Amino acid sequence: MQNYVFVIDTNFQALNPISPKKARKLLDKGKAAVFRMYPFTIILKTAIEHPLLSPCQIKIDPGSKFTGFSLVQDNQVIWAMELQHRGSLIKKKLEARKALRSSRRGRNTRYRKPRFINRRRNDNWLPPSLEHRILTIQSWVERLIKFAPVSEIWIERVKFDPQKMSNPEISGIEYQQGSLAGYEVREYLLEKWGRKCTYCGKKDIPLQIEHIKPKSKGGSNRVSNLCLSCQKCNQKKGNKSVEDFLKNKPGLLQKIKSLAKKPLQDSAAVNATRNKLVKVMNGILPVITGTGAQTKYNRTRLGLPKQHWIDAACVGEVEFVELLTLQPLIVTCKGQGGRQKAALNKYGYPIRHNPLKPIKGWCSGDIAKNLLTGDFGRVNPRSSSNSFNFIVPGRKAVNIHCKNLIRVHRKDGYIYSFS
């Protein structure tokens, strides 16, 4: 069960997505041609006047590392995608640049004034690692609107309460009372501990919230002292300390201790971007928001597995949803590459020259088809020879002459694959 295929006519008007079988027939009969590989889109060779369009909804489940997309038409998921952000990589590169410029000011070289002194940030300013999440989601929403008759955008406007997550017994929180009470803390623990028992690693079983340091020995209800455990391990541990319970498993003990201290940076990133994301989407199409507790309630009620794109399909008020696809498009943000003309060593001296792009008409990240084997992979061109590095996901890179490669998708800052 694959994603549906996007269709546009010769005037670039978005039509109803069709099944892969119908798209294959149109291509075989010569009535359409491939317009774009990712997302796969075909273009008809004729214009369609007054087409009968069924409106679609783009449903989004934003997260700090992954964002799920689902295209829903008549309560059916016809297209799905999972977008992996690169906010941590952006932060790492900015910190490296900051350290390099700071050290340069201390050397006996040309002085570079610190520009942050005379800069003023806007009221809605966000760090680049967070702004990146909003911009990539906006780019993909605008891209999908070009290829499908989208009428609404549904977004999970989740709000984490760090105080409630640190101390679940805090009082005065009225919005977490009722049939959905406790979903926020439990959902955070499920994500943090990988939806499996912390001690035995079993999955797909009922899990209980367990105190790493027992309350009888001074343990608190803070989220850093909570984990997930199956009933058997919970009863076996009892009121023992985690050091006594795992004295024969030092590796697992160290892993639990390090993971227990994991900060709430993921929830903080979602909180920081939630309002601006809704504001940006409102400037494109009407937006309907839903809560994280509502999303999990719908997914649990419908008996659906936990995946980002399925969470997106369960956003808002949902009576039922039918999955017409089980193979979402996996998109990983990689950026457009650097503009550095010379590679430097750790002391800041140039060690080699970076050639200007494109190289022989190719750029690193172009997706090509191997004419000898029919495989699709990523191309890394070389300026010194006509043999390029050709990388198929899950295999080692091989050298292939450029005449045996045909480009199917130009580099656009993303890597594409299927689950």
Secondary structure as GFF3:
##gff-version 3
##sequence-region A 1 419
A	DSSP	beta_strand	6	8	.	.	.	ID=ss1
A	DSSP	alpha_helix	20	28	.	.	.	ID=ss2
A	DSSP	beta_strand	32	36	.	.	.	ID=ss3
A	DSSP	beta_strand	41	44	.	.	.	ID=ss4
A	DSSP	beta_strand	56	61	.	.	.	ID=ss5
A	DSSP	beta_strand	66	73	.	.	.	ID=ss6
A	DSSP	beta_strand	76	84	.	.	.	ID=ss7
A	DSSP	alpha_helix	87	106	.	.	.	ID=ss8
A	DSSP	three_ten_helix	115	118	.	.	.	ID=ss9
A	DSSP	alpha_helix	128	147	.	.	.	ID=ss10
A	DSSP	beta_strand	150	156	.	.	.	ID=ss11
A	DSSP	alpha_helix	162	166	.	.	.	ID=ss12
A	DSSP	three_ten_helix	174	176	.	.	.	ID=ss13
A	DSSP	alpha_helix	183	192	.	.	.	ID=ss14
A	DSSP	beta_strand	208	211	.	.	.	ID=ss15
A	DSSP	three_ten_helix	215	217	.	.	.	ID=ss16
A	DSSP	three_ten_helix	223	225	.	.	.	ID=ss17
A	DSSP	beta_strand	226	229	.	.	.	ID=ss18
A	DSSP	alpha_helix	231	237	.	.	.	ID=ss19
A	DSSP	alpha_helix	242	245	.	.	.	ID=ss20
A	DSSP	alpha_helix	250	260	.	.	.	ID=ss21
A	DSSP	alpha_helix	265	282	.	.	.	ID=ss22
A	DSSP	beta_strand	287	290	.	.	.	ID=ss23
A	DSSP	alpha_helix	292	302	.	.	.	ID=ss24
A	DSSP	alpha_helix	308	313	.	.	.	ID=ss25
A	DSSP	beta_strand	322	323	.	.	.	ID=ss26
A	DSSP	beta_strand	329	333	.	.	.	ID=ss27
A	DSSP	beta_strand	342	344	.	.	.	ID=ss28
A	DSSP	beta_strand	350	353	.	.	.	ID=ss29
A	DSSP	beta_strand	367	370	.	.	.	ID=ss30
A	DSSP	beta_strand	376	380	.	.	.	ID=ss31
A	DSSP	beta_strand	387	391	.	.	.	ID=ss32
A	DSSP	beta_strand	398	401	.	.	.	ID=ss33
A	DSSP	three_ten_helix	402	404	.	.	.	ID=ss34
A	DSSP	beta_strand	405	409	.	.	.	ID=ss35
A	DSSP	beta_strand	414	418	.	.	.	ID=ss36
###
